[in-house]
Amino acid sequence: MIPLYDDLALARRTVLRRVPLDEIEAPPALRESIAHVFGERLTPDAAVQRIIRDVRERGDAALREWGYKLDGYSGAALEVTQDEIDRAVAHLDPALLDALRLAAGEIERFHARQSRNSWVDFNAEGALGQLVVPLRRVGLYAPGGSAPLPSSLLMAAIPARVAGVEEIIVCSPPQRATGQVAEVVLAAARVAGVQRVFALGGAQAIAAMAYGSASVPQVDKIAGPGNLFVVLAKRAVYGVVGIEALPGPTETLVIADAQADPRLAAADLLAQAEHDLVASAILLTPSRAMAEAVQAEVARQIERLERAEIAAQSLAARGGVVLVPDLAAAFAIANEYAPEHLCLLVEQPWQYVGLIRNAGGIFLGERSFEVLGDYVAGPSHIMPTGGAARYASPVNVDDFRKIISLIGLNEAALRRIGPAAALLARAEGLTAHAAALQARLGDEQQ
C-alpha cells in the first residue's frame, strides 16, 4: 500500500525530504557483496576509488580482472566487434528494431532545434565573438546487466551526434546469462550512430573512459545513467573528464486535481516505482477522495505487475500520496522538491506552466505522460534528479559542445578600456598585469 500523508509537515520531513548522495545508505546485500569481492568491508565510495586507481595504474589487465569479478565477463577482447553488432541487429525482433528507429527519429528531430551558433561582431574597435565547437570524443554509459536500457543509449548518443561529436563510444556491461552485451543495446548503438562499443560495466567502465587504456580511448566527457557505483565513479573522475550530471534514483512527482482519473494516476506512480527499490513516486492532490481512490487503484493494479515486489517496496519506502491545501500549494512544493519528472493530471494543464520553475521535464495532461517521454517523445529522458533540477537541465545538445571566446581588439579598444584594466590590475595587486598594459598604452597612460 502506498502511504497517505495528510500531515504536510510530516511529508516534508519524510517522503519529500531530499537525501544527499553521501547520505544514501548502501543496502545490506550490497555491503555483503562488497565484502565478498574486496575481502573487507568497504563503503561503496571506497570500493569505487580502489577500482579507479587499479584501472588507472594497470589498464586493460585491471579491466579484465574487475570485469570477471563483478560481471562474470571472461572474454579476451573488451571491444565488441562490428560483426557482433551486425549479428545483434539481424537477430533482433524487426518490430523492436523499428521501435528503436522511430524513437531515434523523434529524439533527433527534437534536438536538431537546439541550435547555438558561432558568431563574430566586427566593429571599429576590432572584433569579439564565440566559436561553438563540438567535443571530439564522448563516452556514454549504457546500463545493460540485469536490465538493458537501450533507450538511455539513444537519449545520450543522438544529442551528441546532433552536436557534431566526432567519435562516440559506449560502455555497457555484459549480461551474466550470455557473457555478451545485450543485443538490444548493440542494436541501439548502431541506430544511434555509435562508433565503438565495449563490454565494460560499473566503476571500471567509467575509469577506462576517463583515463584510457590500451583498448579503450580516453574521452573528453562521460554521460549516461547508472547504478550507485557508476555515479560515484563519475563524481570521482570529474575534472579529468567532463560529466553531464550525477544521476541518482529516478523520481516522479504527480499533481492531480479532483477531476483526474485515479486509474491513470496510479498507473503513472507504478510505472515509476517498478524501476528499482530506491525510485520515488509521489502524488500531490488537494482532494482526499482522489487520494484514497489512487491508493485503492495502486493496490489493485500492482497485483498484475511482473515487478510487483520491487514496486511495492519502492512505494512503501520512498513513495506517497500527499494531501495539500490547494493546487497553488502543490506547485510551490513541486518547485521546492525540483522533481526529475513533473506530471500534471489537472484540467487545463498549460495554464500552470508559468508557475513552474524547477523540473527536469513537465508532462502536461493525461495523454502526455512520463512513459512516452521515457522512450519516444523526443526530449532526452536523462534528466536531473535529487533536486538538481534547481540548477541543471536534461541532457541536450549543449552537453556535447563547448564555447571558445574570440577576442580580436585593436588600438582604439585598447585606448578606451585599457586604463580601466590597469586600475583593476593594480587593485588586485597584480603588477605584472598592469605592466603588460602599460607597455602597450605608453608612458602617458601610466
VEXDREN-2710 file (C-alpha; in Angstrom, 1 decimal):
% VEXDREN-2710
k/r/px/py/pz
1/MET/0.0/0.0/0.0
2/ILE/1.3/3.5/-0.9
3/PRO/1.3/5.7/2.2
4/LEU/-1.1/8.6/2.5
5/TYR/0.2/11.7/4.2
6/ASP/-2.5/14.2/5.5
7/ASP/0.1/16.0/7.6
8/LEU/2.1/18.1/5.2
9/ALA/4.8/18.9/7.7
10/LEU/5.4/15.1/8.2
11/ALA/5.6/14.6/4.4
12/ARG/8.2/17.3/4.2
13/ARG/10.3/15.5/6.8
14/THR/10.0/12.1/5.2
15/VAL/8.9/11.4/1.6
16/LEU/9.6/14.9/0.4
17/ARG/13.0/15.2/2.1
18/ARG/16.0/15.2/-0.2
19/VAL/18.8/12.9/0.8
20/PRO/22.3/13.9/-0.4
21/LEU/24.3/11.3/-2.3
22/ASP/26.7/10.8/0.6
23/GLU/23.9/10.0/3.0
24/ILE/22.4/7.2/0.9
25/GLU/22.9/4.1/2.9
26/ALA/24.0/1.0/0.9
27/PRO/21.6/-1.9/1.2
28/PRO/22.8/-4.9/3.3
29/ALA/23.0/-7.1/0.2
30/LEU/25.3/-4.5/-1.5
31/ARG/27.5/-4.3/1.6
32/GLU/27.8/-8.1/1.8
33/SER/28.7/-8.2/-1.9
34/ILE/31.4/-5.6/-1.5
35/ALA/32.9/-7.5/1.4
36/HIS/32.9/-10.7/-0.7
37/VAL/34.6/-9.1/-3.7
38/PHE/37.1/-7.0/-1.9
39/GLY/37.8/-9.2/1.1
40/GLU/36.9/-6.5/3.6
41/ARG/34.1/-4.2/4.5
42/LEU/34.4/-1.0/2.4
43/THR/32.0/1.8/1.7
44/PRO/30.7/2.0/-1.9
45/ASP/32.8/5.1/-2.4
46/ALA/36.0/3.4/-1.1
47/ALA/35.3/0.4/-3.3
48/VAL/34.9/2.7/-6.3
49/GLN/38.1/4.6/-5.5
50/ARG/40.0/1.3/-5.4
51/ILE/38.7/0.2/-8.8
52/ILE/39.5/3.5/-10.4
53/ARG/43.1/3.5/-9.0
54/ASP/43.7/0.0/-10.2
55/VAL/42.4/0.7/-13.7
56/ARG/44.5/3.9/-13.9
57/GLU/47.6/2.0/-12.9
58/ARG/47.2/-1.3/-14.8
59/GLY/44.8/-0.5/-17.7
60/ASP/43.4/-3.5/-19.6
61/ALA/44.6/-6.1/-17.1
62/ALA/42.7/-4.4/-14.4
63/LEU/39.6/-4.0/-16.6
64/ARG/39.6/-7.7/-17.4
65/GLU/40.0/-8.7/-13.7
66/TRP/37.2/-6.4/-12.5
67/GLY/35.0/-7.4/-15.4
68/TYR/35.4/-11.0/-14.3
69/LYS/34.9/-10.3/-10.6
70/LEU/31.9/-8.0/-10.9
71/ASP/30.2/-9.0/-14.2
72/GLY/31.5/-12.6/-14.7
73/TYR/33.0/-11.5/-18.1
74/SER/35.8/-13.7/-19.2
75/GLY/36.2/-12.6/-22.8
76/ALA/39.7/-11.7/-24.0
77/ALA/38.5/-8.8/-26.1
78/LEU/37.0/-5.8/-24.4
79/GLU/35.6/-4.2/-27.6
80/VAL/32.5/-5.6/-29.3
81/THR/33.3/-6.2/-33.0
82/GLN/31.3/-4.7/-35.8
83/ASP/30.4/-8.3/-36.9
84/GLU/28.9/-8.9/-33.4
85/ILE/26.9/-5.7/-33.7
86/ASP/25.7/-6.8/-37.2
87/ARG/24.5/-10.1/-35.9
88/ALA/22.7/-8.4/-33.0
89/VAL/20.9/-6.2/-35.4
90/ALA/20.0/-9.1/-37.6
91/HIS/18.7/-11.2/-34.7
92/LEU/16.6/-8.5/-33.1
93/ASP/12.8/-8.6/-33.5
94/PRO/12.1/-6.4/-36.5
95/ALA/9.3/-4.7/-34.6
96/LEU/11.7/-3.8/-31.8
97/LEU/14.3/-2.5/-34.3
98/ASP/11.6/-0.4/-35.9
99/ALA/10.7/1.0/-32.5
100/LEU/14.3/1.9/-31.9
101/ARG/14.4/3.7/-35.2
102/LEU/11.2/5.6/-34.5
103/ALA/12.4/6.7/-31.1
104/ALA/15.8/7.8/-32.7
105/GLY/14.0/9.8/-35.3
106/GLU/11.9/11.7/-32.7
107/ILE/14.9/12.3/-30.4
108/GLU/16.9/13.6/-33.4
109/ARG/14.0/15.9/-34.6
110/PHE/13.7/17.4/-31.1
111/HIS/17.4/18.0/-30.6
112/ALA/18.0/19.4/-34.0
113/ARG/16.2/22.5/-32.9
114/GLN/18.7/23.2/-30.1
115/SER/20.8/25.5/-32.2
116/ARG/23.6/27.7/-30.8
117/ASN/25.8/29.3/-33.4
118/SER/29.3/30.7/-33.6
119/TRP/29.3/34.5/-34.1
120/VAL/31.8/37.4/-34.5
121/ASP/30.9/41.0/-34.1
122/PHE/33.2/43.3/-36.1
123/ASN/33.3/47.0/-35.3
124/ALA/35.6/50.0/-35.1
125/GLU/37.4/48.5/-32.1
126/GLY/38.1/45.1/-33.7
127/ALA/36.0/42.1/-33.0
128/LEU/34.6/39.9/-30.3
129/GLY/32.8/36.6/-30.7
130/GLN/32.5/32.9/-29.9
131/LEU/33.2/29.6/-31.5
132/VAL/30.8/26.8/-30.8
133/VAL/32.8/23.6/-31.1
134/PRO/31.7/20.0/-30.6
135/LEU/33.6/17.8/-28.3
136/ARG/36.0/15.4/-30.1
137/ARG/35.2/12.2/-28.3
138/VAL/32.4/11.3/-25.9
139/GLY/32.0/8.2/-23.8
140/LEU/28.5/7.0/-22.9
141/TYR/27.5/4.5/-20.2
142/ALA/24.5/2.3/-21.1
143/PRO/23.1/0.1/-18.3
144/GLY/22.8/-3.4/-19.6
145/GLY/23.4/-6.0/-17.0
146/SER/20.2/-7.3/-15.4
147/ALA/18.0/-4.8/-17.2
148/PRO/19.4/-3.5/-20.5
149/LEU/18.3/0.1/-21.2
150/PRO/18.7/0.8/-24.9
151/SER/16.5/3.9/-24.6
152/SER/19.1/5.6/-22.4
153/LEU/21.8/5.0/-25.0
154/LEU/19.6/6.7/-27.6
155/MET/18.8/9.6/-25.3
156/ALA/22.5/10.4/-24.9
157/ALA/24.1/9.3/-28.2
158/ILE/21.7/11.2/-30.5
159/PRO/22.1/14.6/-28.9
160/ALA/25.9/14.0/-29.0
161/ARG/25.7/13.1/-32.7
162/VAL/23.5/16.2/-33.5
163/ALA/26.1/18.3/-31.7
164/GLY/28.7/17.1/-34.1
165/VAL/30.8/14.9/-31.8
166/GLU/33.5/13.3/-33.9
167/GLU/33.6/9.9/-32.0
168/ILE/31.0/8.4/-29.7
169/ILE/32.0/5.3/-27.7
170/VAL/29.7/3.2/-25.4
171/CYS/30.5/1.0/-22.4
172/SER/27.8/-1.4/-21.4
173/PRO/28.1/-4.4/-19.0
174/PRO/27.8/-7.9/-20.4
175/GLN/24.8/-9.9/-19.3
176/ARG/25.7/-12.7/-16.9
177/ALA/23.5/-15.2/-18.8
178/THR/25.3/-14.8/-22.1
179/GLY/28.6/-13.1/-21.3
180/GLN/27.8/-10.6/-24.0
181/VAL/26.4/-7.1/-24.3
182/ALA/22.6/-7.3/-24.8
183/GLU/21.6/-7.5/-28.4
184/VAL/19.1/-4.6/-28.0
185/VAL/21.8/-2.3/-26.6
186/LEU/24.1/-3.2/-29.6
187/ALA/21.2/-2.5/-32.0
188/ALA/20.5/0.8/-30.3
189/ALA/24.2/1.7/-30.7
190/ARG/24.0/1.0/-34.4
191/VAL/20.8/3.0/-34.8
192/ALA/22.3/5.9/-32.9
193/GLY/25.4/6.1/-34.9
194/VAL/27.8/5.0/-32.2
195/GLN/31.3/4.1/-33.5
196/ARG/32.6/1.7/-30.8
197/VAL/31.1/-0.4/-28.0
198/PHE/33.0/-2.0/-25.1
199/ALA/31.8/-4.8/-22.9
200/LEU/32.5/-3.0/-19.7
201/GLY/30.3/-2.0/-16.7
202/GLY/30.4/-0.2/-13.4
203/ALA/33.2/1.9/-12.0
204/GLN/35.8/0.2/-14.2
205/ALA/34.0/1.4/-17.3
206/ILE/34.0/4.9/-16.1
207/ALA/37.7/4.7/-15.1
208/ALA/38.5/3.3/-18.6
209/MET/36.8/6.1/-20.4
210/ALA/38.3/8.8/-18.1
211/TYR/41.9/7.6/-18.2
212/GLY/42.1/5.4/-21.3
213/SER/43.8/2.1/-21.7
214/ALA/45.4/0.1/-24.4
215/SER/41.9/-0.9/-25.6
216/VAL/39.7/2.0/-24.5
217/PRO/40.4/5.5/-25.7
218/GLN/40.2/8.4/-23.3
219/VAL/37.2/10.6/-23.8
220/ASP/36.5/14.3/-23.2
221/LYS/33.2/13.8/-21.4
222/ILE/31.2/10.9/-19.9
223/ALA/27.4/10.9/-19.9
224/GLY/24.7/8.4/-19.1
225/PRO/22.9/7.0/-16.1
226/GLY/24.0/4.0/-14.0
227/ASN/23.9/2.5/-10.5
228/LEU/25.5/3.9/-7.4
229/PHE/29.0/2.6/-8.4
230/VAL/28.7/4.4/-11.7
231/VAL/27.5/7.7/-10.2
232/LEU/30.3/7.6/-7.5
233/ALA/32.8/6.9/-10.2
234/LYS/31.6/9.7/-12.4
235/ARG/32.0/12.1/-9.4
236/ALA/35.5/10.7/-8.8
237/VAL/36.8/11.3/-12.3
238/TYR/35.2/14.7/-12.8
239/GLY/37.9/17.2/-13.6
240/VAL/39.9/14.6/-15.5
241/VAL/37.0/14.5/-17.9
242/GLY/33.7/16.3/-18.0
243/ILE/30.4/14.7/-16.9
244/GLU/26.9/15.7/-17.7
245/ALA/25.4/15.0/-14.2
246/LEU/25.3/12.7/-11.3
247/PRO/22.0/10.9/-12.0
248/GLY/20.5/9.4/-8.8
249/PRO/17.4/7.3/-8.2
250/THR/14.7/8.2/-10.7
251/GLU/11.6/10.1/-9.4
252/THR/8.2/11.3/-10.4
253/LEU/6.0/14.0/-8.8
254/VAL/2.4/13.8/-9.9
255/ILE/-0.1/16.7/-9.3
256/ALA/-3.7/15.6/-9.6
257/ASP/-6.9/17.6/-9.1
258/ALA/-10.3/16.3/-8.1
259/GLN/-11.2/15.7/-11.8
260/ALA/-8.2/13.4/-12.6
261/ASP/-8.6/9.8/-13.4
262/PRO/-7.3/7.8/-10.4
263/ARG/-6.6/4.8/-12.6
264/LEU/-4.1/6.8/-14.7
265/ALA/-2.5/8.5/-11.7
266/ALA/-2.0/5.1/-10.1
267/ALA/-0.6/3.7/-13.3
268/ASP/1.9/6.5/-13.6
269/LEU/3.1/6.1/-10.0
270/LEU/3.6/2.3/-10.5
271/ALA/5.4/2.9/-13.8
272/GLN/7.9/4.9/-11.8
273/ALA/8.1/2.6/-8.7
274/GLU/8.9/-0.5/-10.7
275/HIS/12.3/0.9/-11.7
276/ASP/14.1/-0.1/-8.5
277/LEU/13.8/-0.1/-4.7
278/VAL/15.0/3.5/-4.4
279/ALA/12.8/5.1/-7.1
280/SER/10.4/7.8/-5.8
281/ALA/6.8/8.1/-6.9
282/ILE/4.8/10.8/-5.2
283/LEU/1.3/12.2/-5.7
284/LEU/0.2/15.7/-4.5
285/THR/-3.5/16.4/-4.5
286/PRO/-5.9/18.7/-2.7
287/SER/-8.7/16.1/-2.9
288/ARG/-9.0/13.4/-0.2
289/ALA/-11.4/11.5/-2.4
290/MET/-8.7/11.4/-5.2
291/ALA/-6.0/10.5/-2.7
292/GLU/-8.0/7.5/-1.4
293/ALA/-9.1/6.4/-4.9
294/VAL/-5.4/6.4/-6.1
295/GLN/-4.4/4.4/-3.0
296/ALA/-7.0/1.8/-3.9
297/GLU/-6.0/1.8/-7.6
298/VAL/-2.4/1.2/-6.7
299/ALA/-3.3/-1.7/-4.5
300/ARG/-5.5/-3.2/-7.3
301/GLN/-3.1/-2.6/-10.2
302/ILE/0.1/-3.7/-8.5
303/GLU/-1.1/-7.3/-8.4
304/ARG/-0.8/-7.6/-12.2
305/LEU/2.8/-6.4/-12.4
306/GLU/5.7/-8.7/-13.0
307/ARG/7.9/-6.4/-10.9
308/ALA/5.2/-6.1/-8.2
309/GLU/7.6/-6.8/-5.3
310/ILE/10.0/-4.1/-6.4
311/ALA/7.2/-1.6/-6.9
312/ALA/5.6/-2.4/-3.5
313/GLN/8.9/-1.9/-1.7
314/SER/9.7/1.3/-3.5
315/LEU/6.3/2.8/-2.8
316/ALA/6.5/1.8/0.9
317/ALA/9.9/3.3/1.4
318/ARG/10.0/6.3/-1.0
319/GLY/6.5/6.8/-2.3
320/GLY/3.5/8.6/-1.0
321/VAL/0.2/10.3/-1.6
322/VAL/0.3/13.8/0.0
323/LEU/-2.7/15.9/0.7
324/VAL/-2.1/19.6/0.1
325/PRO/-4.4/22.6/0.8
326/ASP/-4.8/23.5/-2.9
327/LEU/-3.1/23.4/-6.3
328/ALA/-1.1/26.6/-5.5
329/ALA/0.4/24.8/-2.6
330/ALA/1.1/21.7/-4.8
331/PHE/3.1/23.8/-7.3
332/ALA/5.0/25.6/-4.5
333/ILE/6.0/22.2/-3.1
334/ALA/6.9/21.0/-6.6
335/ASN/9.3/23.9/-7.0
336/GLU/10.9/23.2/-3.7
337/TYR/11.2/19.5/-4.5
338/ALA/12.5/20.1/-8.0
339/PRO/11.5/16.7/-9.5
340/GLU/13.0/14.9/-12.3
341/HIS/9.5/14.4/-13.8
342/LEU/6.6/16.6/-13.0
343/CYS/3.3/15.2/-14.3
344/LEU/0.2/17.4/-14.4
345/LEU/-3.0/15.4/-14.3
346/VAL/-5.1/18.5/-14.0
347/GLU/-7.7/20.4/-16.1
348/GLN/-6.1/22.9/-18.4
349/PRO/-2.5/22.0/-17.5
350/TRP/-1.0/24.6/-19.8
351/GLN/-2.3/27.4/-17.6
352/TYR/0.1/26.2/-14.8
353/VAL/3.3/26.1/-16.7
354/GLY/4.2/29.7/-15.7
355/LEU/4.1/28.6/-12.0
356/ILE/6.8/26.0/-12.5
357/ARG/10.4/27.0/-12.0
358/ASN/12.1/23.7/-11.1
359/ALA/11.6/20.4/-13.0
360/GLY/13.6/18.2/-15.4
361/GLY/10.5/17.7/-17.6
362/ILE/6.9/18.8/-17.4
363/PHE/4.3/16.3/-18.7
364/LEU/1.1/18.1/-19.5
365/GLY/-2.2/16.2/-19.2
366/GLU/-3.3/12.6/-19.2
367/ARG/-2.2/11.9/-22.8
368/SER/1.2/13.3/-22.3
369/PHE/2.6/11.1/-19.6
370/GLU/6.1/10.1/-18.5
371/VAL/6.3/6.8/-20.2
372/LEU/6.1/8.5/-23.6
373/GLY/8.9/10.7/-22.5
374/ASP/10.9/7.7/-21.4
375/TYR/11.0/6.3/-24.9
376/VAL/9.7/8.2/-27.9
377/ALA/8.5/11.8/-27.2
378/GLY/11.8/13.4/-28.3
379/PRO/13.5/15.2/-25.3
380/SER/16.2/13.2/-23.6
381/HIS/14.9/11.2/-20.6
382/ILE/18.3/11.7/-18.9
383/MET/17.1/14.4/-16.5
384/PRO/18.3/16.0/-13.3
385/THR/17.4/14.1/-10.1
386/GLY/17.8/14.6/-6.4
387/GLY/16.7/18.2/-6.6
388/ALA/19.3/19.1/-9.2
389/ALA/16.6/20.5/-11.4
390/ARG/17.0/23.7/-9.4
391/TYR/20.1/24.4/-11.5
392/ALA/20.5/21.6/-14.1
393/SER/18.9/20.6/-17.4
394/PRO/18.1/17.4/-19.1
395/VAL/20.8/16.0/-21.4
396/ASN/20.8/18.2/-24.5
397/VAL/23.0/19.2/-27.5
398/ASP/24.9/21.8/-25.4
399/ASP/26.2/19.0/-23.2
400/PHE/28.4/17.9/-26.1
401/ARG/29.6/21.3/-27.3
402/LYS/31.8/23.9/-25.8
403/ILE/32.3/27.7/-26.4
404/ILE/35.6/29.2/-27.3
405/SER/35.7/33.0/-26.8
406/LEU/37.2/35.2/-29.6
407/ILE/39.0/38.4/-28.7
408/GLY/40.4/40.4/-31.5
409/LEU/40.6/44.1/-30.3
410/ASN/42.6/46.9/-31.9
411/GLU/44.3/50.2/-30.8
412/ALA/41.0/52.0/-30.4
413/ALA/39.7/49.5/-28.0
414/LEU/43.0/49.4/-26.1
415/ARG/42.8/53.2/-25.6
416/ARG/39.2/53.1/-24.4
417/ILE/39.2/50.2/-22.0
418/GLY/43.0/49.6/-21.2
419/PRO/43.3/52.3/-18.5
420/ALA/40.4/50.6/-16.6
421/ALA/42.1/47.3/-16.9
422/ALA/45.3/48.7/-15.5
423/LEU/43.4/50.2/-12.5
424/LEU/41.8/46.9/-11.8
425/ALA/45.1/45.0/-12.0
426/ARG/46.7/47.3/-9.5
427/ALA/43.7/47.0/-7.2
428/GLU/44.3/43.2/-7.2
429/GLY/48.0/43.6/-6.6
430/LEU/48.9/42.1/-10.0
431/THR/51.6/44.5/-11.0
432/ALA/52.8/42.3/-13.9
433/HIS/49.3/42.6/-15.4
434/ALA/49.5/46.3/-15.1
435/ALA/53.0/46.4/-16.6
436/ALA/51.7/44.4/-19.7
437/LEU/49.1/47.1/-20.2
438/GLN/51.5/49.9/-19.6
439/ALA/53.9/48.5/-22.2
440/ARG/51.1/49.0/-24.8
441/LEU/49.5/52.1/-23.5
442/GLY/52.7/54.1/-23.3
443/ASP/54.1/56.4/-20.6
444/GLU/51.2/58.9/-20.9
445/GLN/48.7/56.3/-19.6
446/GLN/50.8/55.1/-16.7
END
